[in-house]
Amino acid sequence: QARCRDHTRRIFEKHGMENVGYWVPQEIPNTLIYIISHDSRQAATDSWASFRADPEWTEVARASQVDGQILAKAPEFVFMDATDYSAIR
C-alpha cells in the first residue's frame, strides 16, 4: 500500500489514468482493489504502456521489491461501463 499511496497514484495520473478509488477487502487479507478511469480502451492500452516504460515507475518498482516481490500475482484487468443509474458516470 505504501508504494501505491506514495508513488503509483501520482504516476498513474502522469500517464492519463484517473484515480477513482482504492479499497482493502475485509475478508481478503493482503489485497488491494482499485478503480482507475480512462477515456477509452485504446487510451487505457496507451496509458499502461507509457506507465510501464516510465523510468520513475521502473525505479519505484525496483526499490519496493528490494526485499522480495510484493505482488503474489499480476493485477487483473476488468473493463467496465457505468450504468445510467450509477452515481459514477
Secondary structure as GFF3:
##gff-version 3
##sequence-region A 1 89
A	DSSP	alpha_helix	2	3	.	.	.	ID=ss1
A	DSSP	pi_helix	4	8	.	.	.	ID=ss2
A	DSSP	alpha_helix	9	14	.	.	.	ID=ss3
A	DSSP	beta_strand	18	23	.	.	.	ID=ss4
A	DSSP	beta_strand	33	37	.	.	.	ID=ss5
A	DSSP	alpha_helix	41	53	.	.	.	ID=ss6
A	DSSP	alpha_helix	55	64	.	.	.	ID=ss7
###
